[in-house]
C-alpha cells in the first residue's frame, strides 16, 4: 500500500511484531471464504488460475493471480457459520452457484516491479451466518507489515456475525460500525502496534420485508463502487490526508498533516491498526446503505492500487460488457498494471 511513508521504519517495526509474510508473493496468503468455510491459498500457487500480465511477460517477475469464486459448497454446520471456521484447503472449483449473489471474481497482484511484499487480503463469505440470502465481501489493504491485515481478515467478519446473531434487531450498518471498532480495540490489545490496514467491506442481505439491501463500510482509501444502470455510484469515502475535513479532525486532535500525510508519515487518515497513531488515525468507518434495484448489477471492491489509476466510471465501463465476473476482475487488474499502478492490487467484482 502506498500510504506508508517510511518503509524502512515500517519494516523494522513489523519485524518487532513478528508479523507474517515479508518477502514475496509466494508467502502472502489470500483468504477466500465460501459458505462460512475459509480456504487459504498462496498467491502464486496453482490453485489460483494464473493470468498473463504485461509485467510478467516482460520478465519483471510479477506474480499475478485470479480466483474464480462463482462457487459454492455444501451449507456449513451451525458451528462453522457462527464462528467463521478457518479450515484450510484449495479454492473451490468454479461452475457452482452462489446463493447470496450471482457470482464473484477476485484478482490480485503483488506488482513485483514496485513492491517486495504482498500486504493485501480479500475475504468472501457466501451464506454468511448460515443465511443463503446473506453474503460478506471485503478487501483489506495493509501497510507496515502483515500484522494488522492478517488480524483483520480473520476477525472482522466474525465480530460482525456475532453482533448480528446476538442482536437480531440491530441495524446491520450499526453492526458494521461496531465490528470495525471492536476489531480495532481487540488488535490494540495484541503486539500489533505499528502496522495497519485500510478496509472496504460489503454485506448483502435480504431483509424481512423482502428488500435486498447492500450495507458497506470503509476506513481508509479502499473503495466500493456500484454500477447502477451503468453509472458508477461510490459507496465509500477516501480517508486521506489531502481531505480537508479529515485534516481538520487530525489537527483538532493535536496532530498535524504535512504533504498530505498524518504527522508526516501516513497518507490515510483512518485504518484498522496503526495504534501508535490511533488518536489521529481512527478506525471509525464511513457507512452507506443501499436498497438494491434491478438496475444495480455490479459491485466493485478494490484497494487504491486500482483507484490510483482508474476512475469509478472507467472501472464500470470496462466490466459491463463482460458476462463473467472473473474476466471482469482480471480486466481491471490488467488495466491497473498497464496504466502504471505502483502498489499491490486487489480487485473483487460481485455480480449482484
Number of C-alpha atoms within 10 A of each C-alpha: 22 18 25 20 16 12 15 11 13 17 19 14 18 24 17 13 19 15 21 17 18 19 12 18 25 16 16 24 21 23 22 28 27 27 31 31 25 23 21 19 22 17 28 22 14 12 19 18 14 16 14 13 20 13 18 16 10 9 9 13 13 23 24 26 28 25 26 25 27 25 20 21 16 8 18 19 14 12 12 18 21 17 17 26 19 16 12 14 13 15 21 19 14 13 12 13 15 22 18 23 19 15 24 27 22 29 30 29 27 29 27 21 15 13 19 14 21 33 32 29 25 27 23 27 25 27 25 30 29 19 16 17 18 23 26 27 25 27 29 31 31 30 30 30 29 30 28 32 29 24 21 26 22 17 20 21 27 22 21 23 22 17 20 19 13 9 12 10 9 12 13 23 19 16 19 28 20 18 23 28 19 17 22 26 15 14 22 18 10 11 14 24 22 24 26 31 35 31 33 27 27 25 23 24 25 18 12 7 6 8 12 19 18 24 23 27 26 33 30 31 28 27 27 27 21 26 24 17 14 16 16 22 17 16 24 23 19 19 24 22 26 18 13 10 12 21 23 15 15 20 15 11 11 11 17 18 20 14 12 19 20 27 18 16 17 24 25 26 30 30 30 32 31 26 24 14 17 17 13 23 27 21 28 18 25 20 19 16 15 14 14 18 13 8 12 19 17 24 25 26 29 31 29 26 28 29 18 16 16 17 12 19 16 14 21 24 15 14 22 16 9 12 10 17 24 22 18 27 30 28 17 27 28 22 19 24 21 13 13 12 21 21 25 26 28 33 27 32 29 23 20 21
